[in-house]
Amino acid sequence: MTMLDERLARVTALAQDVWGNDIDAHAFMTTPHPMLDGNRPAEHAVTDPGAREVEQILHALAHGLPV
């Protein structure tokens, strides 16, 4: 498994945990997000800093914070 695969797996697992199911997690990961300059989270997470930004959004959602 490459570093990119591991990073995407980690972010996807967090999205699944936050959303509670694969369908909503997939929708989140593949829908352009305004906090990511319109990038899709799956695309944004290809770099380590990008993955951290996606994780911050997911953590905020998990804790009911505004995003």
PDB file of N, CA, C, O and CB in Angstrom:
ATOM      1  N   MET A   1       0.857  -1.175   0.000  1.00  0.00           N
ATOM      2  CA  MET A   1       0.000   0.000   0.000  1.00  0.00           C
ATOM      3  C   MET A   1       0.902   1.236   0.000  1.00  0.00           C
ATOM      4  O   MET A   1       1.832   1.333   0.800  1.00  0.00           O
ATOM      5  CB  MET A   1      -0.975  -0.001   1.235  1.00  0.00           C
ATOM      6  N   THR A   2       0.626   2.157  -0.883  1.00  0.00           N
ATOM      7  CA  THR A   2       1.430   3.372  -0.961  1.00  0.00           C
ATOM      8  C   THR A   2       0.972   4.379   0.088  1.00  0.00           C
ATOM      9  O   THR A   2      -0.082   4.224   0.704  1.00  0.00           O
ATOM     10  CB  THR A   2       1.344   3.988  -2.369  1.00  0.00           C
ATOM     11  N   MET A   3       1.772   5.394   0.274  1.00  0.00           N
ATOM     12  CA  MET A   3       1.436   6.442   1.230  1.00  0.00           C
ATOM     13  C   MET A   3       0.124   7.131   0.842  1.00  0.00           C
ATOM     14  O   MET A   3      -0.692   7.452   1.706  1.00  0.00           O
ATOM     15  CB  MET A   3       2.575   7.472   1.317  1.00  0.00           C
ATOM     16  N   LEU A   4      -0.074   7.357  -0.462  1.00  0.00           N
ATOM     17  CA  LEU A   4      -1.310   7.964  -0.939  1.00  0.00           C
ATOM     18  C   LEU A   4      -2.503   7.078  -0.602  1.00  0.00           C
ATOM     19  O   LEU A   4      -3.527   7.571  -0.128  1.00  0.00           O
ATOM     20  CB  LEU A   4      -1.241   8.213  -2.451  1.00  0.00           C
ATOM     21  N   ASP A   5      -2.380   5.769  -0.844  1.00  0.00           N
ATOM     22  CA  ASP A   5      -3.462   4.841  -0.524  1.00  0.00           C
ATOM     23  C   ASP A   5      -3.782   4.864   0.967  1.00  0.00           C
ATOM     24  O   ASP A   5      -4.948   4.865   1.362  1.00  0.00           O
ATOM     25  CB  ASP A   5      -3.092   3.421  -0.960  1.00  0.00           C
ATOM     26  N   GLU A   6      -2.742   4.884   1.783  1.00  0.00           N
ATOM     27  CA  GLU A   6      -2.939   4.919   3.232  1.00  0.00           C
ATOM     28  C   GLU A   6      -3.639   6.205   3.666  1.00  0.00           C
ATOM     29  O   GLU A   6      -4.535   6.181   4.510  1.00  0.00           O
ATOM     30  CB  GLU A   6      -1.596   4.785   3.952  1.00  0.00           C
ATOM     31  N   ARG A   7      -3.222   7.315   3.085  1.00  0.00           N
ATOM     32  CA  ARG A   7      -3.818   8.617   3.417  1.00  0.00           C
ATOM     33  C   ARG A   7      -5.301   8.633   3.041  1.00  0.00           C
ATOM     34  O   ARG A   7      -6.145   9.032   3.844  1.00  0.00           O
ATOM     35  CB  ARG A   7      -3.066   9.764   2.689  1.00  0.00           C
ATOM     36  N   LEU A   8      -5.613   8.200   1.825  1.00  0.00           N
ATOM     37  CA  LEU A   8      -7.011   8.180   1.397  1.00  0.00           C
ATOM     38  C   LEU A   8      -7.835   7.194   2.223  1.00  0.00           C
ATOM     39  O   LEU A   8      -8.995   7.465   2.533  1.00  0.00           O
ATOM     40  CB  LEU A   8      -7.104   7.824  -0.085  1.00  0.00           C
ATOM     41  N   ALA A   9      -7.253   6.072   2.574  1.00  0.00           N
ATOM     42  CA  ALA A   9      -7.960   5.093   3.406  1.00  0.00           C
ATOM     43  C   ALA A   9      -8.268   5.684   4.774  1.00  0.00           C
ATOM     44  O   ALA A   9      -9.358   5.484   5.310  1.00  0.00           O
ATOM     45  CB  ALA A   9      -7.127   3.804   3.558  1.00  0.00           C
ATOM     46  N   ARG A  10      -7.310   6.410   5.336  1.00  0.00           N
ATOM     47  CA  ARG A  10      -7.506   7.030   6.657  1.00  0.00           C
ATOM     48  C   ARG A  10      -8.619   8.077   6.612  1.00  0.00           C
ATOM     49  O   ARG A  10      -9.487   8.101   7.484  1.00  0.00           O
ATOM     50  CB  ARG A  10      -6.193   7.678   7.148  1.00  0.00           C
ATOM     51  N   VAL A  11      -8.593   8.936   5.603  1.00  0.00           N
ATOM     52  CA  VAL A  11      -9.600   9.989   5.488  1.00  0.00           C
ATOM     53  C   VAL A  11     -10.968   9.379   5.185  1.00  0.00           C
ATOM     54  O   VAL A  11     -11.977   9.816   5.740  1.00  0.00           O
ATOM     55  CB  VAL A  11      -9.206  11.005   4.389  1.00  0.00           C
ATOM     56  N   THR A  12     -11.011   8.382   4.317  1.00  0.00           N
ATOM     57  CA  THR A  12     -12.277   7.721   3.991  1.00  0.00           C
ATOM     58  C   THR A  12     -12.860   7.028   5.214  1.00  0.00           C
ATOM     59  O   THR A  12     -14.069   7.088   5.438  1.00  0.00           O
ATOM     60  CB  THR A  12     -12.077   6.708   2.858  1.00  0.00           C
ATOM     61  N   ALA A  13     -12.025   6.375   6.003  1.00  0.00           N
ATOM     62  CA  ALA A  13     -12.505   5.715   7.223  1.00  0.00           C
ATOM     63  C   ALA A  13     -13.088   6.739   8.192  1.00  0.00           C
ATOM     64  O   ALA A  13     -14.105   6.478   8.836  1.00  0.00           O
ATOM     65  CB  ALA A  13     -11.360   4.931   7.904  1.00  0.00           C
ATOM     66  N   LEU A  14     -12.453   7.896   8.295  1.00  0.00           N
ATOM     67  CA  LEU A  14     -12.985   8.946   9.162  1.00  0.00           C
ATOM     68  C   LEU A  14     -14.323   9.445   8.630  1.00  0.00           C
ATOM     69  O   LEU A  14     -15.252   9.665   9.407  1.00  0.00           O
ATOM     70  CB  LEU A  14     -11.986  10.113   9.277  1.00  0.00           C
ATOM     71  N   ALA A  15     -14.434   9.625   7.317  1.00  0.00           N
ATOM     72  CA  ALA A  15     -15.708  10.054   6.724  1.00  0.00           C
ATOM     73  C   ALA A  15     -16.804   9.024   6.996  1.00  0.00           C
ATOM     74  O   ALA A  15     -17.939   9.392   7.301  1.00  0.00           O
ATOM     75  CB  ALA A  15     -15.552  10.273   5.202  1.00  0.00           C
ATOM     76  N   GLN A  16     -16.476   7.754   6.890  1.00  0.00           N
ATOM     77  CA  GLN A  16     -17.460   6.698   7.168  1.00  0.00           C
ATOM     78  C   GLN A  16     -17.879   6.733   8.632  1.00  0.00           C
ATOM     79  O   GLN A  16     -19.049   6.518   8.950  1.00  0.00           O
ATOM     80  CB  GLN A  16     -16.886   5.308   6.813  1.00  0.00           C
ATOM     81  N   ASP A  17     -16.941   7.000   9.512  1.00  0.00           N
ATOM     82  CA  ASP A  17     -17.254   7.080  10.936  1.00  0.00           C
ATOM     83  C   ASP A  17     -18.158   8.282  11.218  1.00  0.00           C
ATOM     84  O   ASP A  17     -19.127   8.171  11.968  1.00  0.00           O
ATOM     85  CB  ASP A  17     -15.959   7.176  11.770  1.00  0.00           C
ATOM     86  N   VAL A  18     -17.839   9.423  10.617  1.00  0.00           N
ATOM     87  CA  VAL A  18     -18.620  10.644  10.837  1.00  0.00           C
ATOM     88  C   VAL A  18     -20.021  10.510  10.268  1.00  0.00           C
ATOM     89  O   VAL A  18     -20.995  10.854  10.939  1.00  0.00           O
ATOM     90  CB  VAL A  18     -17.919  11.848  10.213  1.00  0.00           C
ATOM     91  N   TRP A  19     -20.139  10.019   9.048  1.00  0.00           N
ATOM     92  CA  TRP A  19     -21.435   9.946   8.386  1.00  0.00           C
ATOM     93  C   TRP A  19     -22.228   8.705   8.773  1.00  0.00           C
ATOM     94  O   TRP A  19     -23.452   8.683   8.642  1.00  0.00           O
ATOM     95  CB  TRP A  19     -21.247   9.976   6.896  1.00  0.00           C
ATOM     96  N   GLY A  20     -21.540   7.678   9.246  1.00  0.00           N
ATOM     97  CA  GLY A  20     -22.246   6.494   9.726  1.00  0.00           C
ATOM     98  C   GLY A  20     -22.602   5.476   8.667  1.00  0.00           C
ATOM     99  O   GLY A  20     -23.166   4.428   8.981  1.00  0.00           O
ATOM    100  N   ASN A  21     -22.280   5.765   7.412  1.00  0.00           N
ATOM    101  CA  ASN A  21     -22.539   4.791   6.348  1.00  0.00           C
ATOM    102  C   ASN A  21     -21.694   5.124   5.123  1.00  0.00           C
ATOM    103  O   ASN A  21     -21.222   6.247   4.946  1.00  0.00           O
ATOM    104  CB  ASN A  21     -24.044   4.767   5.977  1.00  0.00           C
ATOM    105  N   ASP A  22     -21.524   4.111   4.291  1.00  0.00           N
ATOM    106  CA  ASP A  22     -20.668   4.263   3.109  1.00  0.00           C
ATOM    107  C   ASP A  22     -21.237   5.219   2.069  1.00  0.00           C
ATOM    108  O   ASP A  22     -20.485   5.942   1.416  1.00  0.00           O
ATOM    109  CB  ASP A  22     -20.441   2.922   2.474  1.00  0.00           C
ATOM    110  N   ILE A  23     -22.547   5.227   1.913  1.00  0.00           N
ATOM    111  CA  ILE A  23     -23.173   6.050   0.870  1.00  0.00           C
ATOM    112  C   ILE A  23     -22.945   7.539   1.144  1.00  0.00           C
ATOM    113  O   ILE A  23     -22.512   8.274   0.256  1.00  0.00           O
ATOM    114  CB  ILE A  23     -24.687   5.752   0.783  1.00  0.00           C
ATOM    115  N   ASP A  24     -23.236   7.983   2.374  1.00  0.00           N
ATOM    116  CA  ASP A  24     -23.053   9.395   2.705  1.00  0.00           C
ATOM    117  C   ASP A  24     -21.577   9.775   2.746  1.00  0.00           C
ATOM    118  O   ASP A  24     -21.209  10.883   2.356  1.00  0.00           O
ATOM    119  CB  ASP A  24     -23.707   9.713   4.044  1.00  0.00           C
ATOM    120  N   ALA A  25     -20.731   8.859   3.218  1.00  0.00           N
ATOM    121  CA  ALA A  25     -19.291   9.126   3.230  1.00  0.00           C
ATOM    122  C   ALA A  25     -18.780   9.298   1.799  1.00  0.00           C
ATOM    123  O   ALA A  25     -17.989  10.200   1.522  1.00  0.00           O
ATOM    124  CB  ALA A  25     -18.526   7.980   3.945  1.00  0.00           C
ATOM    125  N   HIS A  26     -19.231   8.434   0.898  1.00  0.00           N
ATOM    126  CA  HIS A  26     -18.825   8.537  -0.512  1.00  0.00           C
ATOM    127  C   HIS A  26     -19.303   9.866  -1.098  1.00  0.00           C
ATOM    128  O   HIS A  26     -18.561  10.531  -1.821  1.00  0.00           O
ATOM    129  CB  HIS A  26     -19.393   7.344  -1.340  1.00  0.00           C
ATOM    130  N   ALA A  27     -20.537  10.249  -0.788  1.00  0.00           N
ATOM    131  CA  ALA A  27     -21.059  11.520  -1.302  1.00  0.00           C
ATOM    132  C   ALA A  27     -20.205  12.688  -0.803  1.00  0.00           C
ATOM    133  O   ALA A  27     -19.886  13.598  -1.567  1.00  0.00           O
ATOM    134  CB  ALA A  27     -22.535  11.714  -0.877  1.00  0.00           C
ATOM    135  N   PHE A  28     -19.840  12.659   0.474  1.00  0.00           N
ATOM    136  CA  PHE A  28     -18.985  13.726   1.014  1.00  0.00           C
ATOM    137  C   PHE A  28     -17.641  13.756   0.300  1.00  0.00           C
ATOM    138  O   PHE A  28     -17.167  14.821  -0.096  1.00  0.00           O
ATOM    139  CB  PHE A  28     -18.773  13.536   2.528  1.00  0.00           C
ATOM    140  N   MET A  29     -17.031  12.594   0.137  1.00  0.00           N
ATOM    141  CA  MET A  29     -15.688  12.520  -0.443  1.00  0.00           C
ATOM    142  C   MET A  29     -15.652  12.907  -1.917  1.00  0.00           C
ATOM    143  O   MET A  29     -14.597  13.300  -2.414  1.00  0.00           O
ATOM    144  CB  MET A  29     -15.139  11.127  -0.280  1.00  0.00           C
ATOM    145  N   THR A  30     -16.767  12.808  -2.625  1.00  0.00           N
ATOM    146  CA  THR A  30     -16.770  13.049  -4.069  1.00  0.00           C
ATOM    147  C   THR A  30     -17.518  14.317  -4.487  1.00  0.00           C
ATOM    148  O   THR A  30     -17.650  14.590  -5.680  1.00  0.00           O
ATOM    149  CB  THR A  30     -17.376  11.871  -4.766  1.00  0.00           C
ATOM    150  N   THR A  31     -18.002  15.085  -3.524  1.00  0.00           N
ATOM    151  CA  THR A  31     -18.727  16.318  -3.825  1.00  0.00           C
ATOM    152  C   THR A  31     -17.825  17.516  -3.564  1.00  0.00           C
ATOM    153  O   THR A  31     -17.214  17.600  -2.498  1.00  0.00           O
ATOM    154  CB  THR A  31     -20.023  16.419  -2.983  1.00  0.00           C
ATOM    155  N   PRO A  32     -17.726  18.448  -4.515  1.00  0.00           N
ATOM    156  CA  PRO A  32     -16.910  19.641  -4.274  1.00  0.00           C
ATOM    157  C   PRO A  32     -17.330  20.336  -2.972  1.00  0.00           C
ATOM    158  O   PRO A  32     -18.519  20.462  -2.678  1.00  0.00           O
ATOM    159  CB  PRO A  32     -17.027  20.620  -5.463  1.00  0.00           C
ATOM    160  N   HIS A  33     -16.340  20.779  -2.208  1.00  0.00           N
ATOM    161  CA  HIS A  33     -16.608  21.402  -0.913  1.00  0.00           C
ATOM    162  C   HIS A  33     -16.088  22.837  -0.919  1.00  0.00           C
ATOM    163  O   HIS A  33     -14.944  23.078  -1.304  1.00  0.00           O
ATOM    164  CB  HIS A  33     -15.955  20.588   0.239  1.00  0.00           C
ATOM    165  N   PRO A  34     -16.924  23.799  -0.494  1.00  0.00           N
ATOM    166  CA  PRO A  34     -16.504  25.205  -0.541  1.00  0.00           C
ATOM    167  C   PRO A  34     -15.296  25.516   0.352  1.00  0.00           C
ATOM    168  O   PRO A  34     -14.530  26.430   0.048  1.00  0.00           O
ATOM    169  CB  PRO A  34     -17.658  26.087  -0.138  1.00  0.00           C
ATOM    170  N   MET A  35     -15.118  24.777   1.437  1.00  0.00           N
ATOM    171  CA  MET A  35     -13.974  25.042   2.323  1.00  0.00           C
ATOM    172  C   MET A  35     -12.669  24.491   1.756  1.00  0.00           C
ATOM    173  O   MET A  35     -11.594  24.724   2.308  1.00  0.00           O
ATOM    174  CB  MET A  35     -14.227  24.439   3.701  1.00  0.00           C
ATOM    175  N   LEU A  36     -12.775  23.766   0.659  1.00  0.00           N
ATOM    176  CA  LEU A  36     -11.599  23.223  -0.010  1.00  0.00           C
ATOM    177  C   LEU A  36     -11.427  23.862  -1.377  1.00  0.00           C
ATOM    178  O   LEU A  36     -10.919  23.232  -2.305  1.00  0.00           O
ATOM    179  CB  LEU A  36     -11.705  21.698  -0.143  1.00  0.00           C
ATOM    180  N   ASP A  37     -11.849  25.109  -1.501  1.00  0.00           N
ATOM    181  CA  ASP A  37     -11.782  25.859  -2.762  1.00  0.00           C
ATOM    182  C   ASP A  37     -12.515  25.150  -3.891  1.00  0.00           C
ATOM    183  O   ASP A  37     -12.111  25.219  -5.051  1.00  0.00           O
ATOM    184  CB  ASP A  37     -10.333  26.085  -3.161  1.00  0.00           C
ATOM    185  N   GLY A  38     -13.602  24.466  -3.534  1.00  0.00           N
ATOM    186  CA  GLY A  38     -14.395  23.762  -4.539  1.00  0.00           C
ATOM    187  C   GLY A  38     -13.833  22.414  -4.943  1.00  0.00           C
ATOM    188  O   GLY A  38     -14.386  21.751  -5.821  1.00  0.00           O
ATOM    189  N   ASN A  39     -12.749  21.999  -4.319  1.00  0.00           N
ATOM    190  CA  ASN A  39     -12.184  20.674  -4.620  1.00  0.00           C
ATOM    191  C   ASN A  39     -13.006  19.589  -3.923  1.00  0.00           C
ATOM    192  O   ASN A  39     -13.651  19.834  -2.903  1.00  0.00           O
ATOM    193  CB  ASN A  39     -10.691  20.593  -4.175  1.00  0.00           C
ATOM    194  N   ARG A  40     -12.968  18.404  -4.490  1.00  0.00           N
ATOM    195  CA  ARG A  40     -13.577  17.250  -3.846  1.00  0.00           C
ATOM    196  C   ARG A  40     -12.626  16.776  -2.747  1.00  0.00           C
ATOM    197  O   ARG A  40     -11.413  16.754  -2.957  1.00  0.00           O
ATOM    198  CB  ARG A  40     -13.875  16.104  -4.883  1.00  0.00           C
ATOM    199  N   PRO A  41     -13.154  16.394  -1.572  1.00  0.00           N
ATOM    200  CA  PRO A  41     -12.278  15.927  -0.497  1.00  0.00           C
ATOM    201  C   PRO A  41     -11.343  14.797  -0.930  1.00  0.00           C
ATOM    202  O   PRO A  41     -10.182  14.781  -0.522  1.00  0.00           O
ATOM    203  CB  PRO A  41     -13.111  15.468   0.670  1.00  0.00           C
ATOM    204  N   ALA A  42     -11.813  13.864  -1.734  1.00  0.00           N
ATOM    205  CA  ALA A  42     -10.958  12.756  -2.184  1.00  0.00           C
ATOM    206  C   ALA A  42      -9.774  13.270  -2.998  1.00  0.00           C
ATOM    207  O   ALA A  42      -8.675  12.725  -2.899  1.00  0.00           O
ATOM    208  CB  ALA A  42     -11.773  11.754  -3.020  1.00  0.00           C
ATOM    209  N   GLU A  43      -9.984  14.305  -3.795  1.00  0.00           N
ATOM    210  CA  GLU A  43      -8.895  14.887  -4.583  1.00  0.00           C
ATOM    211  C   GLU A  43      -7.981  15.739  -3.702  1.00  0.00           C
ATOM    212  O   GLU A  43      -6.762  15.745  -3.874  1.00  0.00           O
ATOM    213  CB  GLU A  43      -9.461  15.737  -5.737  1.00  0.00           C
ATOM    214  N   HIS A  44      -8.580  16.442  -2.774  1.00  0.00           N
ATOM    215  CA  HIS A  44      -7.830  17.345  -1.904  1.00  0.00           C
ATOM    216  C   HIS A  44      -6.909  16.563  -0.972  1.00  0.00           C
ATOM    217  O   HIS A  44      -5.853  17.057  -0.575  1.00  0.00           O
ATOM    218  CB  HIS A  44      -8.790  18.221  -1.086  1.00  0.00           C
ATOM    219  N   ALA A  45      -7.312  15.347  -0.627  1.00  0.00           N
ATOM    220  CA  ALA A  45      -6.573  14.542   0.341  1.00  0.00           C
ATOM    221  C   ALA A  45      -5.361  13.821  -0.249  1.00  0.00           C
ATOM    222  O   ALA A  45      -4.741  13.010   0.438  1.00  0.00           O
ATOM    223  CB  ALA A  45      -7.492  13.538   0.952  1.00  0.00           C
ATOM    224  N   VAL A  46      -5.016  14.098  -1.494  1.00  0.00           N
ATOM    225  CA  VAL A  46      -3.861  13.412  -2.089  1.00  0.00           C
ATOM    226  C   VAL A  46      -2.538  13.913  -1.517  1.00  0.00           C
ATOM    227  O   VAL A  46      -1.516  13.239  -1.643  1.00  0.00           O
ATOM    228  CB  VAL A  46      -3.865  13.595  -3.601  1.00  0.00           C
ATOM    229  N   THR A  47      -2.546  15.077  -0.895  1.00  0.00           N
ATOM    230  CA  THR A  47      -1.356  15.569  -0.210  1.00  0.00           C
ATOM    231  C   THR A  47      -1.606  15.496   1.292  1.00  0.00           C
ATOM    232  O   THR A  47      -2.753  15.478   1.740  1.00  0.00           O
ATOM    233  CB  THR A  47      -1.004  17.030  -0.654  1.00  0.00           C
ATOM    234  N   ASP A  48      -0.533  15.453   2.056  1.00  0.00           N
ATOM    235  CA  ASP A  48      -0.698  15.384   3.506  1.00  0.00           C
ATOM    236  C   ASP A  48      -1.379  16.636   4.062  1.00  0.00           C
ATOM    237  O   ASP A  48      -2.286  16.509   4.886  1.00  0.00           O
ATOM    238  CB  ASP A  48       0.656  15.189   4.176  1.00  0.00           C
ATOM    239  N   PRO A  49      -0.975  17.844   3.642  1.00  0.00           N
ATOM    240  CA  PRO A  49      -1.684  19.034   4.139  1.00  0.00           C
ATOM    241  C   PRO A  49      -3.161  19.034   3.726  1.00  0.00           C
ATOM    242  O   PRO A  49      -4.024  19.444   4.503  1.00  0.00           O
ATOM    243  CB  PRO A  49      -1.001  20.308   3.619  1.00  0.00           C
ATOM    244  N   GLY A  50      -3.446  18.579   2.517  1.00  0.00           N
ATOM    245  CA  GLY A  50      -4.833  18.509   2.057  1.00  0.00           C
ATOM    246  C   GLY A  50      -5.643  17.517   2.869  1.00  0.00           C
ATOM    247  O   GLY A  50      -6.795  17.782   3.214  1.00  0.00           O
ATOM    248  N   ALA A  51      -5.046  16.378   3.172  1.00  0.00           N
ATOM    249  CA  ALA A  51      -5.728  15.375   3.993  1.00  0.00           C
ATOM    250  C   ALA A  51      -6.038  15.942   5.373  1.00  0.00           C
ATOM    251  O   ALA A  51      -7.112  15.690   5.921  1.00  0.00           O
ATOM    252  CB  ALA A  51      -4.869  14.098   4.119  1.00  0.00           C
ATOM    253  N   ARG A  52      -5.106  16.704   5.936  1.00  0.00           N
ATOM    254  CA  ARG A  52      -5.344  17.311   7.250  1.00  0.00           C
ATOM    255  C   ARG A  52      -6.505  18.297   7.197  1.00  0.00           C
ATOM    256  O   ARG A  52      -7.290  18.377   8.142  1.00  0.00           O
ATOM    257  CB  ARG A  52      -4.077  18.018   7.752  1.00  0.00           C
ATOM    258  N   GLU A  53      -6.624  19.051   6.102  1.00  0.00           N
ATOM    259  CA  GLU A  53      -7.750  19.979   5.957  1.00  0.00           C
ATOM    260  C   GLU A  53      -9.073  19.217   5.911  1.00  0.00           C
ATOM    261  O   GLU A  53     -10.040  19.613   6.562  1.00  0.00           O
ATOM    262  CB  GLU A  53      -7.586  20.838   4.684  1.00  0.00           C
ATOM    263  N   VAL A  54      -9.119  18.133   5.151  1.00  0.00           N
ATOM    264  CA  VAL A  54     -10.338  17.325   5.070  1.00  0.00           C
ATOM    265  C   VAL A  54     -10.657  16.742   6.444  1.00  0.00           C
ATOM    266  O   VAL A  54     -11.816  16.731   6.859  1.00  0.00           O
ATOM    267  CB  VAL A  54     -10.182  16.190   4.019  1.00  0.00           C
ATOM    268  N   GLU A  55      -9.640  16.262   7.147  1.00  0.00           N
ATOM    269  CA  GLU A  55      -9.854  15.709   8.492  1.00  0.00           C
ATOM    270  C   GLU A  55     -10.382  16.773   9.444  1.00  0.00           C
ATOM    271  O   GLU A  55     -11.227  16.470  10.287  1.00  0.00           O
ATOM    272  CB  GLU A  55      -8.550  15.115   9.044  1.00  0.00           C
ATOM    273  N   GLN A  56      -9.912  18.000   9.336  1.00  0.00           N
ATOM    274  CA  GLN A  56     -10.413  19.082  10.190  1.00  0.00           C
ATOM    275  C   GLN A  56     -11.896  19.312   9.951  1.00  0.00           C
ATOM    276  O   GLN A  56     -12.656  19.508  10.899  1.00  0.00           O
ATOM    277  CB  GLN A  56      -9.630  20.379   9.936  1.00  0.00           C
ATOM    278  N   ILE A  57     -12.310  19.288   8.696  1.00  0.00           N
ATOM    279  CA  ILE A  57     -13.731  19.450   8.371  1.00  0.00           C
ATOM    280  C   ILE A  57     -14.534  18.307   8.974  1.00  0.00           C
ATOM    281  O   ILE A  57     -15.581  18.525   9.582  1.00  0.00           O
ATOM    282  CB  ILE A  57     -13.945  19.510   6.839  1.00  0.00           C
ATOM    283  N   LEU A  58     -14.037  17.091   8.800  1.00  0.00           N
ATOM    284  CA  LEU A  58     -14.756  15.924   9.325  1.00  0.00           C
ATOM    285  C   LEU A  58     -14.831  15.947  10.849  1.00  0.00           C
ATOM    286  O   LEU A  58     -15.871  15.614  11.418  1.00  0.00           O
ATOM    287  CB  LEU A  58     -14.082  14.633   8.860  1.00  0.00           C
ATOM    288  N   HIS A  59     -13.755  16.330  11.511  1.00  0.00           N
ATOM    289  CA  HIS A  59     -13.771  16.426  12.986  1.00  0.00           C
ATOM    290  C   HIS A  59     -14.771  17.485  13.443  1.00  0.00           C
ATOM    291  O   HIS A  59     -15.491  17.280  14.421  1.00  0.00           O
ATOM    292  CB  HIS A  59     -12.355  16.763  13.532  1.00  0.00           C
ATOM    293  N   ALA A  60     -14.817  18.619  12.736  1.00  0.00           N
ATOM    294  CA  ALA A  60     -15.792  19.660  13.075  1.00  0.00           C
ATOM    295  C   ALA A  60     -17.214  19.125  12.928  1.00  0.00           C
ATOM    296  O   ALA A  60     -18.058  19.353  13.794  1.00  0.00           O
ATOM    297  CB  ALA A  60     -15.592  20.905  12.179  1.00  0.00           C
ATOM    298  N   LEU A  61     -17.477  18.419  11.841  1.00  0.00           N
ATOM    299  CA  LEU A  61     -18.807  17.835  11.630  1.00  0.00           C
ATOM    300  C   LEU A  61     -19.144  16.834  12.733  1.00  0.00           C
ATOM    301  O   LEU A  61     -20.271  16.804  13.228  1.00  0.00           O
ATOM    302  CB  LEU A  61     -18.883  17.148  10.252  1.00  0.00           C
ATOM    303  N   ALA A  62     -18.172  16.022  13.112  1.00  0.00           N
ATOM    304  CA  ALA A  62     -18.398  14.998  14.137  1.00  0.00           C
ATOM    305  C   ALA A  62     -18.747  15.611  15.484  1.00  0.00           C
ATOM    306  O   ALA A  62     -19.478  15.017  16.277  1.00  0.00           O
ATOM    307  CB  ALA A  62     -17.167  14.116  14.279  1.00  0.00           C
ATOM    308  N   HIS A  63     -18.214  16.816  15.740  1.00  0.00           N
ATOM    309  CA  HIS A  63     -18.437  17.452  17.029  1.00  0.00           C
ATOM    310  C   HIS A  63     -19.488  18.556  16.963  1.00  0.00           C
ATOM    311  O   HIS A  63     -19.652  19.324  17.911  1.00  0.00           O
ATOM    312  CB  HIS A  63     -17.143  18.013  17.550  1.00  0.00           C
ATOM    313  N   GLY A  64     -20.195  18.628  15.842  1.00  0.00           N
ATOM    314  CA  GLY A  64     -21.269  19.595  15.709  1.00  0.00           C
ATOM    315  C   GLY A  64     -20.823  21.036  15.592  1.00  0.00           C
ATOM    316  O   GLY A  64     -21.595  21.956  15.862  1.00  0.00           O
ATOM    317  N   LEU A  65     -19.577  21.234  15.190  1.00  0.00           N
ATOM    318  CA  LEU A  65     -19.065  22.586  15.017  1.00  0.00           C
ATOM    319  C   LEU A  65     -19.399  23.103  13.624  1.00  0.00           C
ATOM    320  O   LEU A  65     -19.529  22.312  12.690  1.00  0.00           O
ATOM    321  CB  LEU A  65     -17.548  22.625  15.253  1.00  0.00           C
ATOM    322  N   PRO A  66     -19.540  24.401  13.470  1.00  0.00           N
ATOM    323  CA  PRO A  66     -19.838  24.926  12.129  1.00  0.00           C
ATOM    324  C   PRO A  66     -18.678  24.693  11.171  1.00  0.00           C
ATOM    325  O   PRO A  66     -17.511  24.793  11.550  1.00  0.00           O
ATOM    326  CB  PRO A  66     -20.158  26.424  12.199  1.00  0.00           C
ATOM    327  N   VAL A  67     -19.014  24.383   9.936  1.00  0.00           N
ATOM    328  CA  VAL A  67     -17.999  24.225   8.896  1.00  0.00           C
ATOM    329  C   VAL A  67     -18.363  25.043   7.684  1.00  0.00           C
ATOM    330  O   VAL A  67     -17.629  25.043   6.695  1.00  0.00           O
ATOM    331  CB  VAL A  67     -17.833  22.755   8.510  1.00  0.00           C
TER     332      VAL A  67
END
